[in-house]
Amino acid sequence: QVQLVESGGGLVQPGGSLRLSCAASGSIASILAMGWYRQAPGKQRDLVATITRVDRTNYADSVKGRFTISRDNAENTVYLQMNNLKPEDTAIYYCNSKDLALRDYWGQGTQVTVSS
């Protein structure tokens, strides 16, 4: 089992920045990859960015060049640095981990609102 706790969401103006954090605990050694997904009201949950245990990253086209995913192995934490935020980035952001058995674990979500 893996437990995930997100933090760092909030309200920001267009063009601003936020950094989300996701702290993992439990069966850390079984984690194959971690990532961030987001879900806007009335829409499906979509991938934002992922990072594997060998630091291979993947981004949604809509966030390339603006968002950066990274991880701190010593702290068992994954970060999502979000720059040049746009109103369409408004959503609940969920941290995800996938273990070696390809089971998914989810955090509780953190709200990001981009508005003037």
Residue, then its C-alpha position, 0 to 999 in steps of 0.5 A: q500500500v502507498q499513501l499520498v498526501e498533496s499540498g500547495g494548491g490555492l488561488v493564483q492570478p493568470g501568469g502566476s506560479l504554484r508548486l504542488s507537493c505530494a508526499a508518499s509513505g508506505s511501500i515506497a520501494s514498490i513505486l514504479a512511477m508517480g504523477w499528477y492528474r487533474q479534473a475540472p468540473g464536468k470533465q474527466r480526470d486527465l494526465v498532467a505529468t509523470i516521472t518514473r523511478v529512473d527520472r523519465t518524464n512525460y507531460a500533457d501537451s497543454v502544459k509542456g514548457r510551463f510545468t515541471i515535475s521533479r522528485d526528491n527521493a530522500e523526502n519521498t516527495v514529488y513536486l509539480q512546479m506550475n508557471n505561467l498559469k492559465p484559467e484553463d489550468t483550474a482543476i483539482y490536482y491529484c497525485n498518483s503512484k503506480d506500483l510494480a504490480l501496476r496498481d494505482y494509488w491516489g491522493q485526496g486532491t488539491q484545488v488549483t484556481v487560476s483567476s483574476 
